[in-house]
Amino acid sequence: MNAPLHASSLPAPAPAAPEILGDYWPGIQIYYPPVKYAPSLGIYEDLGQAALRFKKHAWNTTAHTLLFDLEDGCRQKAESRELLRRELPNLPRKREVQIAVRINPFRTEEYEKDLAMVRDLSDHFDAVMLAKAGEAYGAPEIRDLSAVLVGLNHRITIQPIIEHPKSLKIAPELMQYATVKHVVFGIHDFSKAMGIHITPRNWTEELKFYLHDILFEARIAGKGVIGGVETLIGQSAMPESFVEPDDVRRWLDLHGDEESRVVYRHACEEASLGLSGKQVIHPSHIHPCKVAFTPSPSEIKTKIAILKAAVEADALLGGAIKFQGEMLDPPMFGKALQTLLRAHALHALSAADTDFAMEVLKRLPAQVVRENWPYGVIL
């Protein structure tokens, strides 16, 4: 019988751990317009005003990904690129915050200008998000962009945005490239192309068929899917001290507005489907979506207890145990392990608990690991 594991007393992870676990997920991505319209002034910011806002908000974001938008949400494109050239090199880097940029559609005039900026700042980007991926030239768009980015910085990944049925039809081809770790479901352009009238409160139901199609293809390819961006903006901002589901729901019931409750509900639905991220447009969306996507401390504790019990019973690969009045078998143990790995991918798993997850992984055959977690590299 295998010896029991203890999350608090395991050795440091082997050097191969990052490869086995895969890269960190994009998580909650906040759209950040480099130069934006200032409603209070009735004009667009100048570079000085935009730089001050950059230092105040971009430097201090709590999102998993800071996403600079140079496409549909950006009117002042030339000024925005200039701002990034000036300010991005000075942005303090944090391990838990990725830097991404959404560039314009392939081989357009603005695309070439965006790509020139990416070349100049390649050391400062983690991901390039390609708008309207595959609509004009198909999967070769990703091939050509990959060739450029790999020559600049091998760490940069591509996140194609599926915004048209043409792109959905070739989704497996878009996902075949090693530079693609996650794809984005661009719900608003996609619904427009399909002639579907979606609503801010029910779009998850109205586009469910297409989202499930993307998830199916992504799972086969071992890629993640980033969910839709919300348009509802309320007045409430949830305190970041609320991380347990009961506390979150209590706050939403007592202090949250309808918009916050809808955004949280959508994020919970997307997280339950296994999505690897979600896009938001307002800072007040960040924390509700983070707690929806990230396993809570109590959930992590429960999943560790399940896996310990499975190891003690030598049931990881076959057998069943009774745990808190429920009969559990290997598929349930796999789901418990997925919860820990998901928490790690979202920077929410302690070093000791990560070591524990690694020890469980080492007890499983490579094929079983791939079944449970296709996002890493099996050595």
C-alpha positions in Angstrom: 0.0 0.0 0.0 1.3 3.5 -0.8 2.3 5.6 2.1 -0.1 8.5 3.0 0.7 12.0 1.7 0.7 15.1 3.9 0.3 18.4 2.1 2.4 20.3 4.8 5.5 18.0 4.9 6.3 17.1 1.3 9.7 17.8 -0.4 10.2 20.7 -2.8 8.8 20.0 -6.3 11.2 18.5 -8.8 12.5 20.8 -11.6 10.1 19.2 -14.0 7.1 20.5 -12.1 6.4 23.5 -14.3 6.5 21.4 -17.5 4.1 18.8 -16.0 1.7 21.4 -14.7 1.8 23.6 -17.8 1.7 27.3 -18.0 -0.3 29.5 -15.7 -3.8 30.2 -17.2 -4.9 33.6 -18.5 -7.6 33.7 -15.8 -9.5 36.9 -15.5 -8.4 39.3 -18.3 -9.2 42.9 -18.0 -9.4 45.0 -21.1 -7.3 48.1 -20.7 -7.6 50.8 -23.4 -4.2 52.5 -23.5 -5.7 55.9 -24.6 -9.4 56.2 -24.0 -12.2 58.7 -24.2 -12.7 60.8 -21.1 -16.4 61.4 -20.6 -15.8 64.1 -17.9 -13.8 66.1 -20.4 -15.7 65.2 -23.6 -12.4 64.5 -25.4 -9.8 61.7 -25.7 -6.9 61.7 -23.3 -3.5 63.0 -24.3 -0.4 60.9 -23.7 0.3 62.6 -20.4 -3.2 61.9 -19.0 -3.1 58.4 -20.3 0.4 57.8 -18.7 -1.0 59.0 -15.3 -3.9 56.6 -15.6 -1.5 53.8 -16.7 0.5 54.2 -13.5 -2.5 54.4 -11.3 -4.5 51.5 -12.7 -2.4 49.3 -14.9 0.4 49.1 -12.3 -2.0 48.0 -9.6 -4.5 45.7 -11.4 -5.6 42.6 -9.5 -6.6 40.7 -12.7 -4.7 37.7 -13.8 -4.1 39.3 -17.2 -3.7 42.9 -18.2 -5.0 43.0 -21.8 -4.2 46.1 -23.8 -6.8 46.5 -26.6 -5.7 47.9 -29.9 -8.7 46.7 -31.9 -12.4 47.4 -31.6 -12.2 49.1 -28.2 -9.4 51.4 -29.3 -10.1 54.6 -31.4 -6.7 56.3 -30.9 -4.6 53.5 -32.2 -1.4 55.4 -33.1 -1.4 57.2 -29.7 -2.1 53.9 -27.9 0.9 52.2 -29.5 3.1 55.2 -28.6 1.9 55.0 -25.0 2.8 51.4 -24.8 6.2 52.0 -26.2 6.8 54.7 -23.6 5.2 53.1 -20.5 5.3 49.3 -20.9 9.0 48.9 -20.3 8.6 50.6 -16.9 5.6 48.5 -15.8 6.6 46.5 -12.7 6.2 42.8 -13.5 4.5 40.4 -11.2 4.5 36.7 -11.6 0.8 36.5 -11.1 -0.1 39.1 -13.8 0.4 38.3 -17.5 0.6 41.0 -20.1 -1.3 40.6 -23.3 -2.2 42.7 -26.3 -5.2 42.4 -28.7 -4.0 43.2 -32.2 -6.1 44.0 -35.3 -7.1 41.3 -37.9 -4.4 39.6 -39.9 -2.6 41.5 -42.6 -4.7 44.7 -42.3 -2.8 48.0 -42.2 -3.3 48.3 -38.4 -2.1 44.7 -37.9 1.2 45.5 -39.5 1.6 48.6 -37.2 0.6 46.5 -34.2 3.1 43.8 -35.1 5.9 46.4 -35.4 5.1 47.5 -31.9 5.1 43.9 -30.7 8.6 43.5 -32.2 9.8 46.5 -30.3 8.3 45.3 -27.0 8.5 41.6 -27.4 10.2 41.1 -24.0 7.3 42.7 -22.3 4.4 40.6 -23.7 3.2 37.1 -22.6 0.4 36.7 -25.2 -0.8 38.2 -28.4 -4.6 38.0 -29.0 -5.5 37.9 -32.7 -8.8 39.5 -33.5 -11.1 37.7 -36.0 -8.7 34.8 -36.2 -9.0 32.7 -39.4 -11.8 34.7 -41.0 -9.8 36.0 -44.0 -7.0 33.5 -44.6 -7.8 30.5 -42.4 -5.4 28.7 -40.1 -2.3 30.0 -41.9 -2.8 33.3 -40.1 -1.8 31.5 -36.9 1.1 29.8 -38.7 2.5 33.1 -40.0 2.0 35.0 -36.7 3.6 32.1 -34.8 6.7 32.2 -37.1 7.1 35.9 -36.3 6.6 35.6 -32.5 8.8 32.6 -32.0 11.6 34.5 -33.6 11.1 37.4 -31.2 10.4 35.6 -27.9 9.7 31.9 -27.6 7.6 32.5 -24.5 4.9 34.6 -26.3 1.7 32.7 -27.0 -1.2 33.4 -29.4 -4.8 33.6 -28.3 -7.0 33.4 -31.4 -10.4 35.0 -31.0 -13.2 32.9 -32.5 -15.7 35.6 -33.6 -17.3 34.0 -36.7 -18.8 30.7 -37.7 -15.9 30.4 -40.3 -13.5 30.4 -37.4 -15.5 27.9 -35.4 -15.5 25.6 -38.4 -11.7 25.5 -38.5 -11.2 25.7 -34.7 -9.2 22.4 -34.7 -6.8 23.9 -37.3 -6.4 27.1 -35.2 -5.6 25.0 -32.2 -3.0 22.8 -33.8 -0.1 25.2 -33.3 2.2 24.9 -30.2 2.0 28.7 -29.7 -1.8 28.5 -29.1 -2.5 27.5 -25.5 -5.9 29.1 -25.2 -8.6 30.4 -27.6 -11.2 33.1 -26.9 -14.9 33.0 -27.6 -15.7 36.4 -28.9 -19.4 36.3 -28.1 -20.5 39.7 -29.5 -19.0 39.5 -33.0 -19.9 35.8 -33.2 -23.5 36.5 -32.3 -23.6 39.4 -34.8 -22.2 37.1 -37.6 -24.8 34.5 -36.8 -27.7 36.9 -36.6 -28.4 35.9 -33.0 -29.7 38.6 -30.7 -28.1 38.0 -27.4 -28.9 39.7 -24.1 -26.6 40.8 -21.3 -28.3 38.6 -18.8 -28.9 35.4 -20.8 -26.1 35.2 -23.4 -24.6 32.1 -21.8 -27.8 30.2 -22.6 -28.3 31.8 -26.0 -24.8 30.8 -27.2 -24.5 27.6 -25.2 -24.4 25.3 -28.3 -21.5 27.2 -29.8 -19.6 27.5 -26.6 -19.9 23.7 -26.0 -18.6 23.1 -29.6 -15.5 25.2 -28.9 -15.0 23.5 -25.5 -15.3 20.0 -27.2 -12.6 20.8 -29.8 -10.4 22.5 -27.2 -10.4 19.6 -24.9 -9.4 17.2 -27.6 -6.5 19.5 -28.5 -5.5 20.1 -24.9 -6.2 23.8 -25.1 -8.0 26.2 -22.8 -11.0 28.4 -23.6 -11.4 32.0 -22.4 -15.0 33.0 -21.9 -17.2 35.9 -23.0 -16.9 39.5 -22.0 -19.7 41.0 -19.9 -21.3 44.4 -20.8 -23.2 45.0 -17.6 -21.6 47.6 -15.3 -23.1 48.1 -11.8 -22.2 50.4 -8.9 -21.0 47.7 -6.4 -17.4 46.5 -5.9 -17.0 43.4 -3.8 -14.3 43.5 -1.2 -11.4 41.2 -2.0 -11.5 39.6 1.5 -14.6 37.6 0.4 -13.3 34.3 -1.1 -15.5 31.6 0.2 -18.7 30.9 -1.8 -21.1 31.4 1.1 -19.5 34.8 1.9 -19.6 35.9 -1.7 -23.3 35.0 -2.1 -24.1 36.7 1.2 -22.4 39.9 0.1 -24.1 39.8 -3.3 -27.5 39.3 -1.6 -27.0 42.1 1.0 -24.8 44.6 -0.9 -24.5 43.7 -4.5 -26.5 45.1 -7.4 -28.3 43.1 -10.1 -25.4 43.6 -12.5 -22.8 42.1 -10.1 -25.1 39.1 -9.5 -25.5 38.4 -13.2 -21.7 38.7 -13.9 -21.0 36.4 -11.0 -23.6 33.9 -12.1 -22.2 33.8 -15.6 -18.6 33.4 -14.3 -19.7 30.5 -12.2 -21.4 28.8 -15.2 -18.3 29.2 -17.3 -16.0 28.0 -14.5 -18.2 24.9 -14.1 -17.6 24.1 -17.8 -13.9 24.1 -17.3 -13.0 27.4 -19.0 -9.5 28.7 -18.4 -10.3 32.4 -18.3 -12.8 35.1 -18.7 -12.7 38.7 -20.1 -14.0 41.7 -18.2 -14.2 45.4 -19.0 -14.5 47.0 -15.6 -12.4 46.7 -12.4 -15.5 45.8 -10.4 -15.9 42.6 -12.4 -12.4 41.3 -11.5 -13.0 40.0 -8.0 -16.4 38.4 -8.5 -15.1 36.5 -11.6 -11.8 35.6 -9.8 -13.7 33.9 -6.9 -16.0 32.2 -9.4 -13.1 30.7 -11.3 -10.7 30.0 -8.4 -11.2 27.1 -6.0 -11.8 28.5 -2.5 -9.5 27.6 0.4 -12.2 25.3 1.9 -12.7 23.5 -1.5 -8.9 23.0 -1.8 -8.8 21.6 1.7 -11.6 19.1 0.9 -10.1 17.9 -2.3 -6.7 17.3 -0.6 -8.6 15.2 2.1 -10.2 13.2 -0.7 -6.9 12.5 -2.4 -5.2 11.6 0.9 -8.0 9.1 1.6 -7.7 7.6 -1.9 -3.9 7.2 -1.5 -4.3 5.6 2.0 -6.8 3.1 0.5 -4.6 2.5 -2.5 -7.6 3.4 -4.7 -6.2 6.1 -7.0 -6.2 3.8 -10.0 -9.0 1.4 -8.9 -11.3 1.0 -6.0 -13.8 3.1 -4.1 -13.9 4.9 -0.8 -16.6 6.4 1.4 -15.9 10.1 2.1 -18.3 12.3 4.0 -21.3 10.0 3.2 -20.5 9.7 -0.5 -19.0 6.9 -2.5 -16.0 8.0 -4.5 -14.0 6.2 -7.2 -11.1 7.1 -9.6 -13.1 9.6 -11.8 -13.9 11.5 -8.6 -10.3 11.4 -7.5 -9.4 12.8 -10.9 -11.8 15.7 -10.4 -10.3 16.4 -7.0 -6.9 16.5 -8.6 -8.2 18.8 -11.3 -9.4 21.2 -8.7 -5.8 21.5 -7.2 -4.2 21.9 -10.6 -6.8 24.5 -11.6 -6.0 26.4 -8.4 -2.3 26.2 -9.2 -2.9 27.5 -12.8 -4.7 30.5 -11.3 -2.0 31.3 -8.7 -4.2 30.1 -5.8 -2.4 27.0 -4.6 0.3 27.2 -1.9 3.7 25.7 -2.4 3.0 22.9 0.0 -0.2 22.0 -1.7 1.4 22.2 -5.1 4.0 19.7 -3.9 1.2 17.4 -2.7 -0.5 17.6 -6.2 2.9 16.8 -7.8 3.3 13.7 -5.6 -0.2 12.5 -6.6 0.6 13.1 -10.3 3.8 11.0 -9.9 1.7 8.0 -8.7 -0.4 8.1 -11.9 0.5 6.7 -15.4 1.2 9.2 -18.1 -2.1 8.4 -19.9 -4.1 9.0 -16.7 -2.4 12.3 -16.1 -3.2 13.4 -19.7 -6.8 12.5 -19.2 -7.0 14.6 -16.1 -4.8 17.5 -17.1 -4.0 17.9 -20.9 -2.5 21.3 -20.4 1.0 20.2 -19.3 3.9 18.2 -20.8 4.3 14.6 -19.7 8.0 13.8 -19.4 
